[in-house]
Amino acid sequence: MPEIKTEVKTYEVDYRCPRCSEGFLRHAGPILTSYPPQYPHICNNPDCDYHETFNRNYPYLVTEIIEDNGNQD
């Protein structure tokens, strides 16, 4: 059977604002169509106007295998 199931743990990766340390950077505006694409972000703290551009969109999810239990369901 070609499909297997593996138990994973999911994490959210976020980016805390380096200027105010209170807010988080959130996608703001259109994606820049460079190679690779660029994602402009702005701090979501209303008292801060920090901007930064990344190669990915924050927040994002990552998974980590908990255990390779070999289930073939």
N, C-alpha and C positions, 0 to 999 in steps of 0.2 A: 504494500500500500504506500504510495508516494507521499501522502500527507501525514504529518506528525504534529502533535500538540506539545508545546513546551510552556511551562509556567514561567511567567516573567513578572518583574516588579516594574512599575512605571513611575518615573520622576518627572517633575516639571522643572525646567531650567529657566530662570528669570534673570534679569539684569538690573541690579540696584543702581540708582543714579550715583555716579561718582562725585557729583558736586554737592548735593544736599543730603545724601544718604538716607532720605526718607521715602522718596518716590521710586518708581520703577520706569524704565524706558519702554514706551509703547510705540508701535508702528504709527507713523504720521505721514500721510501724503502718498503719492504714487510711487510704485516701485521703479527704480532707475534701471533702465534696460541695458546696462553695461554687461560685460562678461567678466566675472559672474555678476548676476543681478545684485543691486544694492538696495537695502531697506532703510529709509530714513526713520529715526525714532526721536521721540521727545519725552521728557520726564512728565509723569502724570501728576506730580505735585504742583498745584496751582501757583505756589510761590517760587517756583523754579522754572527756568526756560532752557535747560540744558538740552542740546541736540547732539546726536551722534548717528553715524551711518554704519550699518553692519552688513555682512554677507548672508545673514539669516534673520528671520523674524522672531523677536522675543515676545512672549514666552514660547517655548517649544517643549515637546515631550521626548524623552528617551526611555528605552527599556533595557533591563538587565535580566539575564537568565537567572532564575532562582536555583533551579536544579534541573539537570538533564535527566528527567525521569523515564525517558524512552517510550512514553505513551504513543500509541499508534492509532488512536481513535479518529 
